[in-house]
Amino acid sequence: MSFVAVTLYKVPSTRCPYKHHAEFADGKTLVDIKIAQLLQSGAEHVYVSTNDKQIKNSERVTYIQRPDKFCDEKTITWVETLSHVFNSVPISDEKLIVFSLTTIPLFSRYKEMLEEYKKTMVPLVAVHPSKHYYMTHDKRGANFSFGHWHTYSQAMHPMYQLCYATLSPIGKLRETGYTFPKVFDYFELDFMESLDIDTEEEFKLGQIMYECKFNEHV
């Protein structure tokens, strides 16, 4: 069973302006690392949606120019952006894709994700299960109760962090205009894999974690 990959990024980034051009690890950027991970996992081709002009297509990587208006979160919704991205990829609705952000460099188990999909043929969405105690904005327990009803963390039902990696026929994502389809199962990631780099602090933390995870000499 084959698949293609779709990812996206914009320049500059809002909270960490040059994270996609800066060296992240081993002389490579976040974009370089994600493309390599997807190809090494068996992707036939990688499509990259971006407004970046400093790019060059290769035999297995195609950069699709995204108009600047679809890179402006102040005027365009995430759904509008995703709908544009999915519809700009020149493949049929039936084609299986991995959609993954460049900002999760510590997750690379796309081949394992595909094997899980083959068992049920139900689309998969990457999540990180957490059993920490969370509070809401109005000072209530989000996943636990106060007082006598307090639950030990071992007995908690986990909360799931969305990690922005999905395996699905692209038509199902075009239908929802979102990162996951109407029907899906969870594909669980560990804590390190779930890091989503959005700030300069997370960029620096990610570099340390990447060295620990992937470089044998550390």
N, C-alpha and C positions, 0 to 999 in steps of 0.2 A: 504494500500500500504506500503510495507516494504522497508527498505534500509539498507545497511551496510556503514560503514565509513572508510575512508582511510586518514591517516595523515603520516607525516614524520618529522624526525629531524636527525641531525648529531652531533657528538662530536669529537673535540671541535667545537663550532661555530666560524665563522671567525672574526666577529667584537665584539662579547660579548661571550668570549670563553666558559664559564660554565653556560650559562643562562638556559640550560635544566636540569641541576642537582641542581642548586641553588633553595632555597625556594623562592617562589614568593608570596604566600599568604596562610594563615591558615595551615602552615606546608606542603603545596603542591607545586610541581614544575609546570612549564608551561605544561609539558606533562601530569601530573596527572589531571590538571584542564581541559585540552581539552578532554581527554578520558572520564572524568566524564560528561562533557557537552554533548558529542555525545551520550553516553549511556542514559542519562536522557532525551534526545530528541527522543529516540525511536530506535536508531541504534541496529540492531540485533547483530552485531559484529563490532569490531574495529580492523583494521589492521594497524600496525605501522611499517613503513619502516625506518630502522636505522642501523648504524654501532656500536651502543652502545652495549657493552657486559654485562652491569649491568642491565639486564632486566629479567623478568620472565613472561611467558604466564599465562593467567587465562582462565576461561571458556568462556568469551566473548571478550577477548583481545589477539590477536596474534601478536607477534613481528616478523617481517621478516628481517633477516639479509641482509643488503645491503653491497656489496663489497666496500672497501675504495675508489676504483677508481671512483665510482659513487657518492662520497661525496667530490670530489676534483674539485672545480669550476674553477681551473686554467687549467685543462686538459679535463674536460668533460662539455659539454653544459647543460643548464637547460632542454632542450628538451630531450637530451639523458638520463638524470637522471629521468625525469618524465616517459619516455617510459619504462625504466627499472622498475620503481616503479609500474606502472599500470599493466604491464605484469607479475609481480611477485605475484600479488594478485590472489589467486586461486578461481576466480569466473567467470561466463560466461559474455559475452559482454552485454547481456540484463539486467543484474542486476543493479538496481539503487543504486548509491553511493552518499554520501556527501564526497567531498574531501576538507579538511580544514587544514590549517597550525596550528601548536601548538602556533605560535607567535601572535595570535589574541585572547587573553584570555577574552576580554570584549564583544566578540560576541558569543551568545549562542542560537540564535533564529532559530535553525535548524528545529524544528517542524513547525514553521510558514512558513519557506521556503518550506517545503514539501507540506503544504496546498496550497500555491500559485502555485506550480508545478502541482498539481492535476487539477487545473482549466483549464490549457492550454496544459499540457504535453510538454511544451517547457523547455529545460534545463535553469537553473538560475545561474547567476554569481553575487556574492556579490560585490557591489561598494559603494563608498561614494560620493554623489554629492556635489560639492563645487562651490561657486560663488565668490571666491576670485580672485584677479587680478594676473595673471601669466605672467612672462616674459620668453622668450626663451634665449638660450645661446648667440645668436647674437643680443640681446637687442631689440627684437621686442615683441609686445604684443601677447601672445599665444591665449588669448580668448577675447581680446578687441582691439579697434583701438585708436590711439592717436588723440589729438586735438578735432575738432568739432564732430568727430564720436565716442567720448568716451561714453561708456554706463554705466549707473548706475547699481550697482550690482544686484538690484532687478529685472532688465530686462534682465540680462545675461542668456545665455544658460549655464548650469553647465558643469564643467569639472568633469570627473568621475575617482576617485582613485580606482584601482583594489585592492580588499581586500582579495583575496586568499581563498575564500570559494565557492565551486561550487556544484550544485546538478544536476546530469546527469547520464544516463546509462553509465557504465564504457567503453563500446565499443566505444562510441563517443569520449571519451578522449584518448583511445588507437589510434583512427584514426588520431587525430591531434597531439598526443604526447605533449599535452600542458594542461594548467590548465582550459581551457574552450573549448567547441566543436565549430563546424562551425556555428551553429545556436543557439542563446541563447537570453534570456531577462535579464534585470537588476533586482537585488534584492537589494534595497537601505538600507544602514546602516547609523546610525547617527555618529556624530563625535567621540564619545567615543568608539563605537564598532569598528571603523575603525583603531584604533591604532595597528600598526604592529611593534612588538618589534624586533629591529635589532641592537641596541647599548645599552651600559650600561646606558646612559641617559634615553632612552626610557624604559628600564627595571624598573628604579626607578620611572619614571613618571607613568608607567603602574600599579605599586604597589599602588600608591596613588589613581589612578582612579578606580582600582578594589575595593579598600576599600570603596570608595564613592558609587560605583554602586551596590555592592552585599552585603555589611555588614550593617545591619540595625542600628547598634549602632553608626554609623558615621553620 
